[in-house]
Amino acid sequence: MYTASWRDVVRRDLFGSAPDRRDRPYRFIIRLALVVFRLFRFRFDVRGSENVPATGGAIICSNHVSFFDFTFLGLGALPQHRLVRFMAKSSVFDHWFAGRFMRAMQHIPVDRRAGAAAFEAAVRALKDGEVVGVFPEATISTSFTVKDLKAGAARMAVQSGVPIIPAAVWGGHRVATKGHVHLRRGVPVTVILGQPIVAEPGEKAQSLLRRTRVAMETLLDEAQRSYPQQPAGPGDRWWLPAHLGGTAPTPETAAADDAVRAAGKGAKAPKPTPMARLKALVSRGR
């Protein structure tokens, strides 16, 4: 297990011997993330970093279970001194504060109503030798299993001629995911990066997508079954998928709930006031 140290935060060689000056904002954010990792004492089990190519384009395709998955995947690529350009919904880039950092880090905005521009931007980045991070499920999986994948990542790999690096993240959802925010310390987080998947000559995107999904499911199963902690009791089984004895929704139930939300029919809970959020945080700390 790896726990970020203050020495890691200030390491001069953290990004290699000659990092690109244009990535100074990104490097600052990574050091800031390491500070957060240190304060929360996340315990990382990172496997397969060597599968991220040291040079050239690649697509990291990962499952999605928590709000912080992109930071954990970035940590997995860091030993190869690679910075991952993540594809994220365009509304994040419109935020008055976060948007500036997202653009400075050269992440790629995705407008789900008109995705062609994001696709073309990602392909250009890949051909320029960048590593692009994609959550092909599009949204967080509340069943904590791999959902149906969007074909965009496979199409990008075919068009740009770069490998797909399948990945799995597990554990971060115990801190923050849809419907659950528990600001606790010492949570283990597993990150596994699998063997590169290269499109065969003439292979179609759907075939490559199927191979990618199988690899992601295998890696996620490995991460879940090797995870070093178990639920503390019956009331703590919400973070395990149903097939492992947890109380998370089944994939079928989660898919139905997603469809209701996508149609705008889900009942929206009233947004808590700042005072209510503060009281909730104080009560959790007791």
N, C-alpha and C positions, 0 to 999 in steps of 0.2 A: 504494500500500500504506500502511496505517495501522498504526503501532506505538504502543501506549499509552505515555504519558509520565507522569512524576511530576506534571507540571502538571495533566494530566487527572484524576489521583487526587484533587486538592484543589480543583478548579474549583468555585466557589460556584454557578455557573449551570448546572451539569451536568444538573440535573433541572428546568430552567425557573425562572421567576421566583417562583412560589408553590407549591412542592410540598406535597402533603398531609402533615401531621404524622404521620398514622397509618402512613405508609410509611417512617418513619425506619429500622427494621430492614432493610428491603429496600434502601434507599439505601446503608446501611453495607455490606451484602453486595456490592453492585455496586462500590463503591470498593475493597473487598477483592479482588474479581475483577480489577479493573484493576491492582492491585499484582501479582497472579499473572501476568497478561498481560505486564506490564512485565518481571518477573523472567525469564520464559521467552521474552521477546521474540517472541511470536507476531506474525506479519505479516498483518494483516487486509485483505482486499479485500471491502468491504461495498457491495453495490449494491441499489438499490430501496428504501431506507429511506423515501423519500417516499410509497411505496405504503401505508405504515401510517398510518391516519387519525389526525389530531392530536387528535380527540375522538370519542367514541362507541365502541360495541362492535365487535369484529372477532375473527376466529379466525385465528391463524397456524398453518398446517398444513405441517409440514416432514418431510423424510426424516430418518432416524436412523442415524448411523454411528459415533458416539463417545459416551463417557460425559459429555462436556462440551458437547454440542450446545445444551443449554438456555442456557448462558452465552453462547454465540456468537450465538444468536438474540436474546437480550436486548440484546446490543450493537447488533444491527441495528435494534432499535426505539428505542434511546436518543436518536438525533437528533430524533425527534418527541416526546421527553420522555414516552414511554409505558413503563410497567412491565408486563411480561407475567406473567399468572397461569398457571403451567403445571399441567397435569394430570399427576400422577405416582402411581406405585403406592403404596398405603396403607402398605406396610411401611416406606417411607422416613419417613413421619410417626410411626411407632412407635419409631423410633430415639431413644435417650435424648438424643443431642446434636443430630443433624440435624433431628429432628422439631420442636424448638422454633423453629428458624429457618424451616422450611417453613410452619408455621402462622402465624408472625409476618409472613411475606411474602404471606400469603393465597393460597398455592398450593392446588390442589384435589386431595384424596386420591381415588384410584380403587381400589376393591375389585373385582377382576376377577370375583369370584364373585357380586357384587351391585352392578352398575354404575348402577342407577337413581338412587341418591342423588348420585353424582358428576355424572351427566348433569343432574339438576335444579339442582345447585349451579352448574354451568357456565352453564346457561341464565340463571339469576338474575344471575350476574356480567355476562354479556353484555348483558342488558337494563338493567343498572345502568351500562353504558358502559365496561366493562373490556375489555382485550385478553387473550384466553385463548390459550395456546400448547398445541398438541396434536401428538403424534407418532402419526399414525393407523396406522402399521405396528405399533404396540404394543410392539415390541422392536427392538433394534439389528439392522440388516440385515447379515449376515456376507458376503453377496454384493456389498455396496456398490451395489446397485441398489434401485429402489423395490419393496417387497414389496406384497402384497395389502393394501388399506386397510380398516380397520374403519369402519363407517358412522356412528359416533357423531358425528364432527365435522360431517358433512353434515346429519345430523338436527338438531344444535344450531343450525346456520346457518339451516335452514328454520324452526325453531320460534321463534328469537329475531329473525329478520329482519336479521341482520348479514352483512357480506361475509366470504368466506374469502380470506385472503392466502396463496397458495401460496408455499413457500419451499424452498430447498436449502442444505445445509451440506456442506462438503467440506474435508478436510485434518486436522481434529482427530483422526480415527481413527489417524493416524500417531503420535499421542502416547498415546492410551488408548482401546482398544476391546476387544471380547470376544476373549480369547486373546492380546492384544498390549498391552503397556504399555512404552513407550519414552520416558523422561523426557528429551526432547531440547529444545534451544532453537532459536529462529529458524524454526519451522515455519510456512509460509503457511497461512492458513485463509480459505476463500471462503464468504461468506454472500450469497445472492441472494434478495430478496423480490420476488415477481412482482405483476402487475396484479391488483387485487381481482376475485374471482369472486362475482357476485351471483345468487342463485337467481331464476329466471324465475317469473312468476306461475303458481302451480299445479305447479311443477316438483317432482318427487319426489326424495327424498334420494339414491337410487341414481344417478339421472342427474347430480345435482350432484357426487356422489362420483367418477363417471367423468371429468367435466371437471376436477376437482381433481387426480386422478391424472395425467392427461395433462400438465397444467401443471407438476406437481412433476417428472415425468420430463424434461420439456423444460428446466427450470431446472437439474436435476442434471446433465444432459448438457452444458449450457453451463458449469457450474462445473468439471466434470471436464476438458473439452477446453481450457478457458482457464487451467487451473491452472499456475502458473509453474515447477513443478519436476517432474522425471521420476525414476523409480527410479534409484538409484545403481548398480545392477547386477542380474544375474539373481536373486540372493537377496533383493532388495529390492522385488520385484514383487508382494508379498503384498497391498499396499494398493490395487492397481488391480483393477477388476472384470474378469472373464474376457473380455468383449467388447472391452475395450481392451488386451488382451494381458497382463493380470495373472494372478496365480495364486490369486486369491480364488475360493471355490466358485461354481459356476454358480447361478443362481436356483433351479433345480430341485433341485440337491444341497443348497443351504442350506435350502430349504423342507422337504426330507426330514429333515434334521438337526434342524430346529426341531420337527417333529412328534414325533421320538423323544424330544427333551428334554421337550416338553410332556406326553408320556405317562409321564415319569419313568423311562424305560428307558436313558437315557444314562449311561455310566460316569462317575462323579464322581472327578476327580483329588483326591488328598489335599491338604488345605489346608496351605500352607507355614507353618512356624513363623516368629515375628517375626525370629529370628536369620537364618533362610534368606532372608527378604525383604530384610533389611539387607545381607547379603552380595551379593545380586543387584544391589541398587542401587549398591553400591560398585564391583562389577565393571563395570557399565555406564559408570560415570564415568571409568574408566581409559582 
